[in-house]
Amino acid sequence: KTAVAVHALSYLKWKATCTVPMLINAASFAAFRGALDTRTPMKVTLASGVVKLALDPLLIVACNMGMVGAPIASLVSETLAAIVNVALLVRRGLLPVKLRIRTLLPTWNMTIKPLLTGGTAMILRQLAINVCTLAMSRKAQAIGTGVEAAAYGIAMNIYTIGFSVKVAMQGAAAAL
């Protein structure tokens, strides 16, 4: 294994732990949007971003964790956001406190079939985006280091900002 592969593997292992809090946050945002509340998810996301912004340099540099500090900062910020979101949903009566396991299990007619029939276009769109992103990442790995790699990094940051704005506008439009 190369040094890059070792670092990438440790980064991805930690980043994978963010999956559950991220899914909770996404579901929470959808619940708030469904209740025509777009401000609460924005405030929680902003607070989560501030926590991550503070923790990144602290964990990466000050605690000498290196690259692994970044996904740990993400995990902490996403988990805190998930806890706040769930607490707010419970307080507003949008999430029942007494959850039963059988009510959480998906059923074909009530959840899976409508998602597949109504969301096929979105699934195909997301699949195309993922394939293109993967192709771009593979191409970027072949670039190596230097100006080309820096340009790719800048372009990806600009793309991320644009994507964030698009998602925010999409969420606001969905609430209207």
C-alpha positions in Angstrom: 0.0 0.0 0.0 1.2 3.5 -0.8 1.2 6.2 1.8 -1.7 7.9 0.1 -3.7 4.7 0.2 -3.1 4.3 3.9 -4.2 7.8 4.7 -7.2 7.6 2.4 -8.3 4.3 4.0 -8.1 5.8 7.5 -9.9 8.9 6.3 -12.7 6.9 4.7 -13.1 4.6 7.7 -13.8 7.6 9.9 -15.9 9.4 7.2 -18.1 6.3 6.9 -19.1 6.8 10.6 -20.8 10.0 9.5 -23.4 8.2 7.4 -26.1 7.7 10.1 -26.0 11.2 11.5 -26.0 12.6 7.9 -29.1 10.5 7.1 -30.8 11.6 10.3 -30.1 15.2 9.3 -31.4 14.8 5.8 -34.6 13.2 7.0 -34.9 16.0 9.6 -34.5 18.6 7.0 -37.2 17.0 4.9 -39.6 16.9 7.9 -39.0 20.6 8.6 -39.5 21.5 5.0 -42.7 19.5 5.0 -43.8 21.6 7.9 -42.9 24.7 5.8 -40.0 25.5 8.1 -36.8 26.2 6.2 -35.1 28.4 8.8 -34.6 25.7 11.4 -32.6 23.4 9.1 -30.6 26.4 8.0 -29.7 27.4 11.5 -28.8 23.9 12.5 -26.6 23.5 9.4 -24.9 26.8 10.1 -24.2 25.9 13.7 -22.9 22.5 12.6 -20.7 24.2 10.0 -19.3 26.5 12.7 -18.5 23.5 15.0 -16.7 21.7 12.1 -14.9 24.9 11.2 -13.6 25.2 14.7 -12.8 21.5 15.2 -10.9 21.0 11.9 -7.8 23.0 12.7 -8.0 21.9 16.3 -8.0 18.2 15.6 -5.8 18.2 12.5 -3.1 20.5 13.7 -3.3 21.2 17.4 -4.1 17.6 18.4 -1.7 16.4 15.8 -4.2 14.0 14.3 -3.4 14.9 10.7 -5.9 13.9 8.0 -7.9 11.7 10.4 -8.9 14.8 12.3 -11.1 16.1 9.5 -13.6 13.2 9.4 -13.7 13.1 13.2 -14.6 16.8 13.2 -17.3 16.0 10.6 -18.6 13.2 12.8 -18.8 15.4 15.9 -20.5 18.2 14.0 -23.0 15.9 12.2 -23.8 14.0 15.4 -24.5 17.2 17.3 -26.7 18.4 14.5 -28.6 15.1 14.4 -29.2 15.3 18.2 -30.4 18.9 17.9 -32.7 18.1 14.9 -34.3 15.1 16.6 -34.8 17.1 19.8 -36.5 19.9 17.8 -38.6 17.5 15.9 -39.8 15.8 19.1 -40.5 19.2 20.8 -42.6 20.4 17.8 -44.5 17.1 17.7 -43.2 16.2 14.3 -41.5 13.0 15.6 -43.4 10.8 18.0 -41.5 10.0 21.2 -42.7 6.4 21.3 -41.2 4.8 18.2 -41.9 1.2 17.6 -39.6 -0.9 15.5 -42.3 -2.3 13.3 -43.4 1.2 12.3 -39.9 2.0 11.2 -39.6 -1.0 8.9 -40.4 -0.2 5.3 -43.3 -1.9 3.6 -43.6 -2.4 -0.1 -46.9 -0.6 -0.8 -46.5 2.3 1.7 -42.8 3.2 1.2 -40.8 1.3 -1.3 -43.1 1.2 -4.3 -44.0 5.0 -4.2 -40.3 5.8 -3.9 -39.4 3.6 -6.9 -42.3 4.8 -9.1 -42.1 8.5 -8.2 -38.4 8.7 -7.7 -37.0 6.8 -10.7 -36.0 9.9 -12.5 -34.2 11.3 -9.5 -32.5 8.0 -8.8 -31.2 7.9 -12.4 -30.1 11.6 -12.2 -28.2 10.9 -9.0 -26.6 7.8 -10.5 -25.4 9.9 -13.4 -24.0 12.5 -11.1 -22.2 9.8 -9.0 -20.7 8.2 -12.2 -19.5 11.5 -13.4 -18.0 12.4 -10.0 -16.3 9.1 -9.9 -14.9 9.5 -13.4 -13.6 13.0 -12.5 -12.0 11.7 -9.3 -10.3 8.9 -11.2 -9.0 11.4 -13.8 -7.8 13.7 -10.9 -5.8 10.9 -9.4 -3.9 10.5 -12.6 -3.0 14.2 -12.5 -0.5 13.8 -9.7 0.7 16.8 -7.9 1.3 20.4 -8.9 -0.7 23.1 -10.6 -3.1 20.7 -12.3 -4.0 19.1 -9.0 -4.4 22.5 -7.3 -6.7 23.7 -10.1 -8.8 20.5 -9.7 -9.1 21.2 -6.0 -10.2 24.8 -6.6 -12.7 23.7 -9.2 -14.2 21.1 -6.8 -14.5 23.7 -4.1 -16.3 26.0 -6.4 -18.6 23.1 -7.5 -19.3 22.3 -3.8 -20.3 25.9 -3.1 -22.6 25.9 -6.2 -24.0 22.6 -5.2 -24.8 23.8 -1.7 -26.6 26.8 -3.1 -28.6 24.6 -5.4 -29.6 22.3 -2.6 -30.6 25.3 -0.4 -32.7 26.8 -3.2 -34.2 23.4 -4.0 -35.2 22.9 -0.3 -36.7 26.4 -0.1 -38.7 25.8 -3.4 -39.9 22.5 -2.1 -41.4 24.2 1.0 -43.4 26.6 -1.1 
